[in-house]
Amino acid sequence: MILVDTAAIGEISVALENPAICGFTTNPKLIAQAAGGDIISAGDYRAFCEKLCRFAGAERRIRHLMIQTIGSNAQTADLAAACLEQLAVAGSETSLKSLWIKLPPGMKDLRCIEELRRSGCKTLVTAVFTPSQALMAMESGADGIAVYFGRLMKNDAEWDRRLKTIVEIVRANNALLLLASLSMPALIAQSLAYSRDITVPPGLIPGLMDAPLSQAAMEEFSGFIETD
């Protein structure tokens, strides 16, 4: 799975021109930026999430969309219900799309997981950095976790050992390990040793098929074709 990391509908639409991209993931910072500011009210945040879900419901190329919750457990349940409703309003085939609700790695938020899954949402515990967090998320029934790969590498000298343990925990539960914080091509290349499910900034997507050796090979082949 390759998701584009943005809340801007224009950027999502451009990213979807690449058939390898199957959806998008957001967070409060990205939504505030897409709404035109540095901060956003809770009401405007919910309205923007609903707008994204209407767009996703009408866009056949989107198979996965990830919306991050804010506030209390009751607000989380309300946001999930509103997002599901907007997908339905847009005529979405719910069996063809997965709405993921992203939860912070807190004990309070883990209590939302069962209710969210009953409602038809998938759950992703985000900003996971330790094996114990991964285990708690999995044992609470989460469908997946997100690890900020670039940030983990930068801030933890034992990042490789820690991440390998997280991989084992997630695989044992047949869950999703989404790697984020991939701000440059080198980080994307490194991340693929741990998971094939990643979220990528819009600007990096066009270069995912680039490789100097591939270009050289194509130029070599072109020499055998006589142009008219």
CORFENJO-V599499 format. One record per residue. N is the residue number from 1. RES is the residue in three letters. PHI is phi as a letter, one per 40 degrees, with the letter a starting at -180 (NA if undefined). Layout:
BEGIN
N/RES/PHI  N/RES/PHI
END
This chain:
BEGIN
1/MET/NA  2/ILE/b  3/LEU/b  4/VAL/c  5/ASP/c  6/THR/a  7/ALA/b  8/ALA/c  9/ILE/c  10/GLY/c  11/GLU/c  12/ILE/c  13/SER/c  14/VAL/c  15/ALA/c  16/LEU/c  17/GLU/c  18/ASN/c  19/PRO/c  20/ALA/c  21/ILE/c  22/CYS/b  23/GLY/i  24/PHE/a  25/THR/b  26/THR/b  27/ASN/a  28/PRO/d  29/LYS/c  30/LEU/c  31/ILE/c  32/ALA/c  33/GLN/c  34/ALA/c  35/ALA/c  36/GLY/h  37/GLY/a  38/ASP/c  39/ILE/b  40/ILE/a  41/SER/c  42/ALA/c  43/GLY/c  44/ASP/c  45/TYR/c  46/ARG/c  47/ALA/c  48/PHE/c  49/CYS/c  50/GLU/c  51/LYS/c  52/LEU/c  53/CYS/c  54/ARG/c  55/PHE/c  56/ALA/c  57/GLY/c  58/ALA/c  59/GLU/c  60/ARG/c  61/ARG/c  62/ILE/c  63/ARG/b  64/HIS/b  65/LEU/b  66/MET/b  67/ILE/b  68/GLN/c  69/THR/c  70/ILE/b  71/GLY/g  72/SER/c  73/ASN/c  74/ALA/c  75/GLN/c  76/THR/c  77/ALA/c  78/ASP/c  79/LEU/c  80/ALA/c  81/ALA/c  82/ALA/c  83/CYS/c  84/LEU/c  85/GLU/c  86/GLN/c  87/LEU/c  88/ALA/c  89/VAL/d  90/ALA/c  91/GLY/g  92/SER/c  93/GLU/c  94/THR/c  95/SER/c  96/LEU/c  97/LYS/b  98/SER/b  99/LEU/c  100/TRP/b  101/ILE/c  102/LYS/c  103/LEU/b  104/PRO/c  105/PRO/c  106/GLY/b  107/MET/d  108/LYS/d  109/ASP/c  110/LEU/c  111/ARG/c  112/CYS/c  113/ILE/d  114/GLU/c  115/GLU/c  116/LEU/c  117/ARG/c  118/ARG/c  119/SER/c  120/GLY/h  121/CYS/c  122/LYS/c  123/THR/b  124/LEU/b  125/VAL/c  126/THR/b  127/ALA/f  128/VAL/c  129/PHE/b  130/THR/b  131/PRO/d  132/SER/c  133/GLN/c  134/ALA/c  135/LEU/c  136/MET/c  137/ALA/c  138/MET/c  139/GLU/c  140/SER/c  141/GLY/g  142/ALA/c  143/ASP/c  144/GLY/a  145/ILE/b  146/ALA/b  147/VAL/b  148/TYR/c  149/PHE/d  150/GLY/c  151/ARG/c  152/LEU/c  153/MET/d  154/LYS/c  155/ASN/b  156/ASP/b  157/ALA/c  158/GLU/c  159/TRP/d  160/ASP/c  161/ARG/c  162/ARG/c  163/LEU/c  164/LYS/c  165/THR/c  166/ILE/c  167/VAL/d  168/GLU/c  169/ILE/c  170/VAL/c  171/ARG/c  172/ALA/c  173/ASN/b  174/ASN/f  175/ALA/b  176/LEU/c  177/LEU/b  178/LEU/c  179/LEU/b  180/ALA/b  181/SER/f  182/LEU/b  183/SER/c  184/MET/a  185/PRO/d  186/ALA/c  187/LEU/c  188/ILE/c  189/ALA/c  190/GLN/c  191/SER/c  192/LEU/c  193/ALA/c  194/TYR/b  195/SER/a  196/ARG/c  197/ASP/b  198/ILE/b  199/THR/b  200/VAL/b  201/PRO/c  202/PRO/d  203/GLY/c  204/LEU/c  205/ILE/c  206/PRO/d  207/GLY/c  208/LEU/c  209/MET/c  210/ASP/c  211/ALA/a  212/PRO/d  213/LEU/c  214/SER/c  215/GLN/c  216/ALA/c  217/ALA/c  218/MET/c  219/GLU/c  220/GLU/c  221/PHE/c  222/SER/c  223/GLY/c  224/PHE/c  225/ILE/b  226/GLU/c  227/THR/c  228/ASP/c
END
